[in-house]
Every structure is written in structure tokens, then in C-alpha cells.
Amino acid sequence: MRLFSLGCLVLFLGLPVAAYDQAETIRARKYSAFRAHTILPESFRYVIHQNGKHLFAGIEAALKVPQREVTVARVMSENRKITELVDGQASFGLVARQMGFVSGLVAVLTDPSTAGPTYVSEGFDFYLEKKLDRFHFVFDGYPGPTVSEAWLSAQLDDVVNTRPQYLNILTKGYRQVNGNSRFMFDERHPVFGVCSIYFSNVARLSAHLWYHAWAAADGDLTRTPLLRENLSRLK
């Protein structure tokens, strides 16, 4: 299933899986957004899928923003703009671009490698790209449409607070290989764990933020997958 999803993404992006260069280090962030959009409410998911190029354009724009300029408050402010666009009946191309911008900011905000040595940040991007088809998207379910912004902010804060811990793990790992930013760590290595968690966090937080913005605009929430109340009935 993961390989099938990755294949869909490649068709979506028009990018070859095997190729790698510096311009393609954003693919993992785009794939995170792609995975996030697959668990949106059905009607919302459909229109965003039809506007994938705009979603990815927003991600590209956000990834140019320095981490020092990205805060939890800014992510929340940009997320409110999604609701404003929907309320104002803007085109879904604009809505999708703003969604991508929010997801890209989340990717920047939660990146544990940025404050480290150059070989760590370069290695992090390279390893994300090379192991992309091995990462799992772990999602804990939507709490529901009435979730507060305080809850969303706390979710972001929790991940941001792990950045120093994860940076230490990455730095230690790359020091063990003499700063080789192209080293392919075994999947049992802590570096793989940090990269996998980062990928999943970007997708998970993007999905929560988008769902909240859509719900705040009174969007159609029917056929929303992975609602916690629905999941609890299955236990």
C-alpha cells in the first residue's frame, strides 16, 4: 500500500523516484501533505486533489521561510486564512495554495535539523528523500469539528519542544560517520526513527489544521475518515 501511495505521488508530481538533487529535497514534505489530504472529509479531499499543483506551490513558498520566522502563532494565523478564503468563496486553487503554505510552515517549524551543522541538515534532507517509501503515516484520529485552537497550538508546541532532543540524535548519528551527509543508516538506527517521526508529524499536523479550518468554515464533514468517536465504536 505504501508503494502504491508513493507511485500515486510520483504521478501527481511528475518526478522520477530514483533521481535526486538539491532541488528535490522538498519531495518528502510534499509527500507528507499528499498523505494528509487523503484523510480529509470526502468532498474536501476531492477538490484539493483536483488542485494538487496549487497545494504544492504553497509548500514550495513556505519552505523558503527561515525557521526563525516561523512560530506556532504564525502557523495558526495562516491556518485561519484558509477559513477566510472558504468563507469568501475564493477559488479552490487559492484555498489549496494556502493549505500548502500552512503545511510547508509546519514542515519548517518542526524540522529538527535546521539548527545543526550543515552536514546534519543536508544529511537529514538526503535521508528523507532516500527512505521516503519506508516511512509510516501514523494518525491518532480527528477529535472532532469543535476542537479548539488552543488544542492545535499545544499539538504544535509539543512537536517543537522535541526539536533539541532530535537534533542531538541526528548530530550524534552523523558524527559517528564523520559527517558523511550521504550515509545510508540502517532502518534500526535512531536517525531513521527521527526522520520517520518528522514525516508523520508534518502529515498529522497538516491534517488536523486543515480539518479545523474546513470545519470552522462550516464545510461538509460527512464521510470524514478516522474520527475518534467512530474509532471508539470499533473497540
Summary of the structure (lengths in Angstrom):
residues: 235
radius of gyration: 17.3
end to end distance: 24.1
largest distance: 53.8
contacts: 754
relative contact order: 0.17
helix: 67%
strand: 1%
